């Protein structure tokens, strides 16, 4: 018998809709589907039936344990495994799993980040089943996607606010659709397709780099003779070892029901990309977390290491995660697709304007939603959008909005005055725009591509802020349209006003141009928060707190805790990097320099002993230069260590993060500069680490 085809094994490790329909009674299945599709309360009897079916299915698949799989504020997933076994009176065991165990778990919450929302000694936390995201089997364990909250009900995870934001957008979008006469749609869901970039290096090289092991990125490393200058890696022929890895990864992801679609070489040497097909946002979030875990696990089978840091290597492109976002009804209508009729065009333009308004009003929230220590190194570099948030629409759509704003003809096939809902808006193809790789937020035909996310980021953060901001725009529109006597006139005026009030956020040009930075900030008044300490405190700005709490995405206490946690994560990450640098400099780099200078000094002594009075200018010059660099490395390591100890003197986490930004990071850059220059001089046999050339070109 030959190997199974992909359709035969796709989703075999997922308790998906096909499996539920086959294993649940019609009544139980219908009730569960209503809970999933409409958000109705889950009946306890239904939960018992689902738990029994899920357990039997999992046991048939060889599972021995179950876990509530959740996403705490650590940036990774968490799981506590419990076996299905229960004791029997005769000394044997039976396999049990109840509806209560399915719906609710109680992990120890004492060691997860809470940002002061609860005391450390208050250990109780709860996980609650998210029936809208499918359970799956991983490593003989039934994994049940859940939300995670404290004993007091505060969200301690990324899933809960994401689900709240989806409900907020659903509520406001349905109000708009009803105004356009759509009474058939029961819900509106956002969908996401996150493109995932990553690097692959050999495990042998990785094990020789303490910086990679402790921080995920190289803290030292001189530029290799060849990098990405020739653009020969991008979309190039995939190397056999990498292809074998990709094949294995695809199989694992497909078994888990993850729609892995596109794979290719990215721009930098050793860099690659994997992109899935779109899924509902909370499902896509779960699957992206699972995808990153599987990428790293599968890499180890092939003697490789998958690097998900945003900037693992200086001087070449870093890795991002392009978040392709759209809105659609349960009846299959994409609300960001232009459509064929005046009715559809007007509706499309209103939803388009809602997004434009949301991005402008809450550009700070979108920026801080992607803020991490790692992503700070990437944003604004030559492969990533700048820290300034702007919207790219393309020439055609920009011209249409300009025509609406100024009540002037838009010329395509013939001139027509835009009176929305009356005259025909010219239809344009979905690919009416070129892709703008420098834009953080680009319209690409029937969706927006938010390109600012870092490769290791959970997509939950960006999407919860985007959903909430768009929900607010839609609420403003619905409040006005529901109370007007002339729908068409009010609609036209509202769209026109949105374009006029928020056109500052629209930019179709080169985001890498220095002139754009000056124009954006000084002329347009856009924010430019270059680092995490710059943007994160704005989470607590009055307008942001008011909007996010009004839509019940967060409580005020949850927002304060998240600001604290994100800045604390930033501080800890940078301090780990700085400490790793001083350790490497003292224990390995300085001894390597000493080793090589001693060899040169012995060579000079040997030559003079044989030949006599020689200048030995080569050896002398190198020794002198390395002596200067060694002194610089020594002094800069000591200075960096002093600054590390001083960070604890800051009054609060906001000030501590600013101190780290202003003192630790510059000190790290100075230390690296001296060490990287020394690497270009010291012989390979004396240098303690694999070079950039070794790392980037090691996989054959």
N, C-alpha and C positions, 0 to 999 in steps of 0.2 A: 504494500500500500504506500502510495506516495505521500509527500508532506501535505499538510492541510493548506488550503488556499486562505488568503487573508479574510475574505468574507466568512469562512467557516470558523475561524478562531477569534475574529474581532469581537471584543467585549466579553469574552468568555469568563473573565475574572471580575465582572461587574454585575451587580444585582440591578440591572437596568429595566427599562419598561418592558422589553420582551420577556425577561425572566419573571417579572412581577405578574404580567398578564398570564403567563403559563402556570405559575405556582399558586396564585391567589384565587379565591373564589371570585365570581363576577361582582358580587356585592362588596366584598372587601376591596377589590381592585378599584371599583368605581368611587368608593369613599376616599381611598388614598389619593386617587387622581384629583378629586375635587380639592383635597387639602393642598396638593402640590400646585394645581393650576389656579385656584381661587383663594388660597390662604385660609380656608375654613379650619376650625379646630379639629384636631385628630381625636377620634373616638378611642377610648382605652381598649375596647374589644378588638378594634381594627389593629391596634398596635400589637396585641397578643398574637393575632393571626399572622401579621407581617413578621414578627420575631420568630415564630415557629418555622415559617417558610424560609426565612433568611438563614436560620441556623441549619436546617436540613440541607439547603443548597451549599452552604459553606463547608459542612462536614463532607459532603460528596466531593468537594474540591480539595479535600485534604487539610482543611483548616482545623486547628486545635484551640485557638484563642480568638478573642474579639477585643476590640479597643475602640474607644471614642477618640476619633482622630480630629484634632483641632489646631487652631492657628493662634497661639498666644503672641504677645507683643515682643517676642524675641527675634522675629524675622524668619523663623523656621517653624516646622510643624512639631506637634507633640503627641505622644501616645503612651498610654499605660495599658499593658496587656493583662487580660484575665482569661483563664481557660474556661472552656465550656463544662468541665467536669464538676459533678456534685456527688457526694458520698451516698452509697446505697446501704441499707441495713445489713446486707449479706457480705459487706466488705468490698464489694466492687464499686464501680462508679457509673453514673449515667451522665449524659450530655444534656445540659439544660441552658436555656436562654429565654428570658421572659420579656414581656412587653415593657415592663418597668426598666429593665436593664437596657433595652433598646432606646427608650425615650430619654433616660436621664442617667448620668454618671456622676461620681463624686471624686475627682482627682484632688490631690493635695495642691492647693493654690499658693502655698506660702513662699515658694521660691521663684514664682513668675513675676516679671515686672508689673508693678501696679501704679507707679508714679505717686505714691502716697495716698492712693484712694482707699487703702486699708492697711492695717498694721501687719507686720510680719507674723505675729503670733496668731492672727486670724487666718487659719489655714484652710478653712472650708471653701471649696469652689464647686461649681456645677457645670457639667457639659450637657447640652440639650440637642437631640437629634434634629438635623436639618433634612427633612424628607425631600426637599427639592434637589438635593445633590446625592447621586447614587452611591451606595455602599460598594466596596470593592475588596478583593483579597490580595494581600501583599505578604510574602514570606510566611505563609500558612496562618495568617491572621486576618480575620474579618474586620475591616476598617470602616467605621461608621462616621461619616462627616458630621461634625457637631459645632454648635456655638459654645462659648466658654464665658461664664460670668461669675461674679463673686457671690458670697452669701447674701449680700444686700441687693443683688440684681444688677450691679454695674458691669458693663461689658469689659472683659479683660482680654479680648481677642480682636481680630480683624474681620471675622465673618459677621458678627452681630451688627456693627454699624453699616457694613456693606448691604446686608439684607434690609436694614431700615432705610437706607438711601434708595434702594430699588423700589421699595414700597412707596416712598415719598414721590419719586418720579412717576410711578404708575398712577398714583392718585391724581396728580396734576395733569398728566398727559391725557387721561381719560376725560377729564373736564373739557379739555380743548377738543378732543375728538367728538364728544357729544354736541358741542357747538357747531361742528361741521356736519352734523347729522348722522354720525356713525354710532349706531346703537347696537351693533353686533359684536364689537371688540369687548372682551371681558377683562383683558389686561394688556399692559404695555411693558415689555421687558427690554432692558439694554442687553446687547450682545457684544462680545469681545473676542478678538483673535490676536493673542499676544505673540509677536515674533521674538524668539529667544536667541540671543547671540552668546557665544562661549568660546573659550580657548581649550585646546588639547595639547598636553605635553606628556613626556614619558614619566612614569613613576620613578625611574632611576634618577632623572634630573631633579624632580620635585623633592625627593628625599634629601638632596644635598643643599637645599635652600631653606634655612630656618625662617626667612621672611615669608615665603610662600606658605609654609606650614602653620605659622602663627597668625598671619594677617590676610592671606589670600592674594597678596600682591608682592612684587619685587620692590624692596625699599632701596636697593642698590642695583646698579647695572649700567655699564657704558653702552652706548649705541653700537649695534652690530654693523659691520661693513655694508650689509644689505638689509633693508627692511621691507617697506611696502612701496618703495619709489617706483617700481616698474609696473605696479598694478597687475601683476601676473598671477596673483593668488585669487583675486576676486572672480568668482564663477569658474575658476580653473578646474582642471581634471582633479577629482578627489583621489587622494592617495589610497592605496589598497588597505592599509591598516586603519585609516580613518573610515573608509567605506565599510569595512567589516564591523567597526564600532557602530556606525549609523544603522546598518542592517539589523544588528542585534538590538539596538535601542528602539527602532521602529517596532519590532516584534513585541517587545515588552510593553510599549505604550499602546499598541493596538489591542493587546490582550486586556488592557485596562480601560478600553473604550475611548482612549485619547486620540483625536483625529489628527495625528501627525501627518502633515501634507508635503511641505517643501523643505528640502535640505540642500545646502550649497556652501562653498567656501566663501568666507567674508574677505574684507579688504586686507587685514593684517595677516602676516604669516601665522599659521597654526590657529587661525580664527575661523569659526564656522557659524552657521545659523540653522535653526529648526523652527518652522512655523506651522501651527495647527489651523484647522478650519474653525470658523466662529462657533461659539457656544454661548448660552446664557451666562451672564456675568459671574454669578456666584459659582456656577459649575466650571467656567473657564478659570476662575481663581483657584479653585481646588485642584484642577487638573494641571495648572502651571506649577503649583507647589510640588505636586507629585512628579511632574516632568523633570524639574530640577533635581529632585532626589534620585530619580532613575538615571538621569544623565551621569551623575557622579558614581552611582553603583555599577552601571554597565561599564564605565570607563575603567574601573579597577579590574574587571575581568580581562581586559585587553592590555593590562600593564600600562594604562594611561591614567592621567588625572585631568578631570574637567574643572577648569577655572571659571567661576561665575562672577568674580570681582569685576567691577566696572572699569578698572584701569590696572590690570595686572602687570603691564609693561609700559614704561615711559617711552615716548617717541613714536609709538605706533597707535593705531586706532584702539579705543577702548570698546567695551561691549554694552549695548543698550537692550531695551525690550520695548518694541514699538507696539503701542496699545491701540489697536484698530477698534473703534467704538461706534456703535449705532443704536438706534431705537426701532423696535418693531412690535406690531400687535400680535396677539395670539392667532389672528386670522391670516398672518403672513404679509402684512403691509409694512414695508420699510419706510419709516417716517422721514428719513433723510434721502429718499429717492424722489426726483422731481415729478415723475408721473406724466400722464398724457393729456390731462384736461385742466381747464382753469380752476376747477374745484380742487384738484390734487395739487396744482402748482401753488395756489394760495396757502394751502395747508403746509406744503413743503417749506415755503418761504417763512412761515410763522415759526415752525420748528427750527429752521436754520437760524433765524434771528434770535430765538431763545438760546441757542448754543453760543452765538456771538456775544450776546449780552452777558451770559453766564461767565464766559472766559474773561471778559473785560472786568466785570464787577468783582470776580473772585480769582483774579490772576495770582494773588498771593497764596490762596489755598492750593491751586494747582501746582505752583512752584514748590511749596513746602511738602506736598504729597509725594514728591520724588526726591526729597532731600535726605541724603546720607553722606557720611564721610567719604565713601567710595565714589559716589556720583558727583561730588564736588570736583573731583579730579577730571571728570569726563565732560561735564556740561561746558560748552563754549570752546572745546577743542575742535580740531578740524574734522571730526567725524560725528559730532553731536550738535544738537541745536544749542543756542545760547541760553543763559539763565533767564533772559527776558522772554516772557510769554507773549506770543503773537499768533494770529490766525492767518493761514494761507488759503485763499479761495480760488486762485487761478484767474486768468483774464476774462473768460466768458462770464462767469458768475459775478465777478467784481463789476463788470460793465452793466449787468442786469440790475444789481443793487444801486449802482450810480444812477441809472435811468429812473429807478423808483424814487430815489431820494430827491432828484431834481425835476420830476414830472416831465421827463423828456423822452423822445422816442428811443427805443432800443432797436438797432438795426441788425437783423440777421438775414432772413430772406426778404422781409419787408418791414417797414417801420410801423410800430404799433405803440400807442400810449398805454402805459401800464395802469389799468384799473382792475385790481385783483378780484378775481371771481367773475369778471365780465369779459375782458379781452383775453386772448390766448397768450400766455407766457410762452415764448419760443422754447420748444423742447430741445435739450442738449444731451449729447451722449454721456454715459456714465464716466467715461474717461476723457472728460472735456478739459481736464487740467493736467499739466505736466507735474511730476512729483518734485516737491521742493525739499531736499534733504536737510536744508538749514532751518526749516520751520519747525517749531515745537508742536504746532497744532494745525495740521493740514487737512483740508477737505479733499477727498480722493474719490469723488463720484457719487457714493451713497453712504459714506461713513467719514469719520474724522480719525486721523492717525496722530495720536499723542506720542511723540517721539522722545520725550524727555526722561522716561523711566530708565532706571539703571538695570543692568542684567540680573542682579541678585534681588531686586525689589519684589515684594509681593504686589501684584497688580490691584489688590484690594484697596490700598490707600488712595491711589489715583482715581479709581472708579467711584469710590464712595463720595469723594469731593466733587467729581464731575457730575455724578447723578444728582447730588444735592443742589449744586449751583444751577443746573438746568431746571430742576423742579421748582426752584425759586422764580426763575424767569417765567416759566409756564404759569405759575400761580399769579404773578402780576398780570399776565395777559388774560387769564381766565377771569380774574376778579373784574377786570374792566369790560371784557366782552359779554359777560353774563349780565351786565347792568347797563347795556347800551340799547338805544332804540333803533339804531341803524348799524347792523352788524358789518356790512361791507365797507361803509365809510370809516367806521372805527378801526376795522382791521387794517385798511390801507394806511390810515394815519399812524397807527401803532407801529407797523412795519417800517414806514418811512422815518418815524422818530427814532426807532432802534438803530437804523442804519446811520442816521445823523449823529446820534449820541455816542455810538460805539465804534465808529469807523477808525478811531485811533488804534484799535487793536488789530486792524486788517493790514497785512503787509505781505506783498508777493515777491519781495526782493531777496537779496543775499544776506542772510542772518549772520554770516561770518564777517561782514564788512564792518570795520571800525566806525564808519560813518553812521551805520544803522544804530549802534549802541548810543552814540551821541544824540541822534535824532529821536530814538525811542524814549530816552530819559528826559532830555532837555526840551524837546519840541512837543512830543506826544504825552509826556507825563506818565509813561509806563514804569513799573517797578523793575529794578535790576538787583535781585538778591543773589549774589554770587555764591554764597556759602550757606551751609545749614544754620550756623548761628545768626546769620543775617535774616533768614526767612522764618525760622520755626517759631519765634515769639509772636509772630503775627497771627498764629492760630487763635490767640486769645484776644485779638482785636474785637471791639464791640460789635461791629457789623457781622463778623464771622460767627461769633458766639450766638448772636441773635438769630441768624439764618439757620445754623445747624441745630440749635435747640428747638426752634419753631417747627422744623420738619421732623423733629424727634430722631435725628440721626445720632446725636450725642446729647448727653446731659452736660451741664457746665462742669461738673466734677470730672467727668470722663475726658473732657477737652483739656482741663488742667493737667490731668494725669498723663495724657498723651504727649503734651508739650514737654513735661518733665522727663518722660521715658525716652523720647526721641533725642533730646539734647544729651541725656545721660549716655545713651548708646553712642552718640557722636564722640563725646569726651572719652569714653572708655576705649573706643576703637582707635582713636588717634594716639592715646597714651600707650596702648599696647604696641602700636607701630613704633613710637618713639623709644620705648624701652627696648624693643627688639633691635632697633638700630644701634643703640649704645652698646648693647651686648655683642652684636656682630662686629662692631668696629673695634672693640677692645680685645675680644677673644680670638678673632680670626683675621680681620683686615690689618690691624697694626702688626701682629706677628708675621703676616705674610710679607708686608713691606720690609720688616726687619730681616726676614729670611733672605729676601732678594738683595737688599743692600749689603748684607754680609757676604753673599756670594760675589757681588761686584767688587767689594773691598778686597776679598781674598784674590780675585782675579787680578786686580791692580797690583797687589803685593807680589803675586807670582810673576807677572810680566816684568816688573822692575827688578826682581831677583835674577831673572834670566837675561834680560836685555839691558838693564841699567836705567839711565835717566830718561824714562818715557813720560809724555804728558798724560796719556790715558784719558783724553778729553771726553770720550763717550761715557766711560764708566763714571768719571768724576762728575760730569753734568747730571747724569741720571741719579747718582747718589745724592747730590745736592738738592735736586728737585724733589726726590722722594722724602728727603729729610724735612723739607718745608711742608710737604703734604702730610707727613706723619704728625708733625707738630700741630697742623691745622685740625686734623682728625681728632687728635688727643684733646685739644682745647675745646673744640666744638662738641665733642662727646660730653665733656665735663659740664659745659654750659647748658647743654640740652638736659642733662640729668638734673641740674639745679632747677631749671624751669619746670621740669616734670614735678618735682617735690613742691614747688611753689603754687601749682594749680589748686592744690587743696585748700589754699588760704582764701579762695574766692567766696563771696557771701552767699551766692546761690548758683544754681546750675546755668542760668542764662549768662551770668558774668564769667563763670568758669569756662563755658564754651567759647566766649569771646577771647579770653586769655589764651586758650589753646589755639584758636585761629590766629591770633596776633603774635604769639611768641613761639609756641611749639612747632607749628608748621614751617615758619621761616627758618627756625633752627635745624629742622630736619632737612630742608632743602640745602642749607649751607653745608651740613655734614655730608650729604650725598654728593654734592659737587666735588668736594675734595677726594672722597673715596672713589668716585667714578673716574676721575682723572688718574688716580693711582692705578686703577685697573688697566688703563691703556698703556701703562709703563711696565708694570710688574710682569714677569714671565708667567706663562700659563701654568707651568708646573708648580709655581709658588702660590698662585691665586687660589683661594679656598672654595670658590663657588663656580658652578657652570656659568658661562657667559650668556649674554642675550642671544648670540648666534647659536649656541648649543641648545638653548631652551626653545627658540622659535623654529628651529629647523631639525629638531631631533626625531620627529615622527615621520617615518618613511612610508 
